[in-house]
């Protein structure tokens, strides 16, 4: 049993597919959280 659709399991014959909108949204959220943590850490170091 697989959780992926059948077309994602088979190799693509036409080259690479672009990333889906869900994957882009997840990456934007993850990068945003990372930038927030990095910024708050740098701010904490500079104001201490």
N, C-alpha and C positions, 0 to 999 in steps of 0.2 A: 504494500500500500504506500502510495506516495502523496504528499501534500501539494506537489507542484502540478500544474496543468501538463497534459501530454506534450503540447508543442514546446514547452520549456525543457523537457527531458531529452528530446531528440536533438541531434546536432543540427545546426542551422546550415542550410545549403547555400544561402545567399549572402553570407558574411555575418558580421555582428549586428545585433539589434540595438537600438538606443535604449538607455535605461528607462524604466517606466516612471510615471509621475509619482507613484507611491514611494519608489526608491529615492527619487530626487527629494521628495518632501522629508523623508527620514534623515537623509544626509544633511539637509538644511537645518533641521532641528538639532541634530547631533553637533554640527559645527557651531550653531548658535550657543548651545550650552557650554561647549568647550571654550569659546571666546569669552563668555561670561565668567567662567571659572578662572581663566587666565587673567582677564582684566581685574577681577576682584582680588586675585592673589597679588598681582603687581601693585595694585592700589594699597593693599594691606601692608606690603613690604615697604612701600615708599612713605606711608604715613606713620609707621611705627617708630 
